[in-house]
């Protein structure tokens, strides 16, 4: 039994995961650093939250709600939605340098993701 006077130590769990090699279309190796966070960010931004029962309700994003919206709405809501989606990953420290570019019906949003392992650029495309 644990009493109120017991010291509790919180330990971070490793983030080691299989890395998908998109050029070979196969799982290539394991990683426990920047590449594992980069892959987790990409997956979180491409999975619609609350749609798939395999993921818990904290995982994914709600970017589909921006499809067809006007540019002012997208530029105001996009940073909030992405920050909300990535804030559940303790390896992500911050997100900044938002850049919105429209090309016809597609908007490209680029931004910087700062993690405990380093930084990387990320892009997301919104059609409609």
C-alpha positions, 0 to 999 in steps of 0.5 A: 500500500502506498501512503501519502508520505511515499515519494513517487518518481515519474519516468518518461517512457521510451518513444522507440518505434518502427520507422516507415520507409516511404520510398521502399514502402516498408518498415525499415528500422527502429528509432527513438529520436527525432525521426520517431517524433516526425513520424508521430506528428505526420500520423497525428495530422493525417488521422481525423480525431474521433473517427477511428476506434483504434485510436484513443480520443486524444489522438489525431486532429480535426483538420477536416473541418477546415475543408471548404472554409474561407481563408481567414477562418483557416488561418485563424483556426489552423494553428489552434487545431494543430497545437491541440493535436500535437500537445498530447505528445510530450516530446513536442515542445512548441510549434511556430513559424506558420506560413499559409500559401494558397494555390487555386483551391489548395492551401499549403500550411508550413510550420516548424515543430520544436521537439526535445530531440531537435526541430523540423519543418512540417507541411499540411495541404488543405483542399477545397 
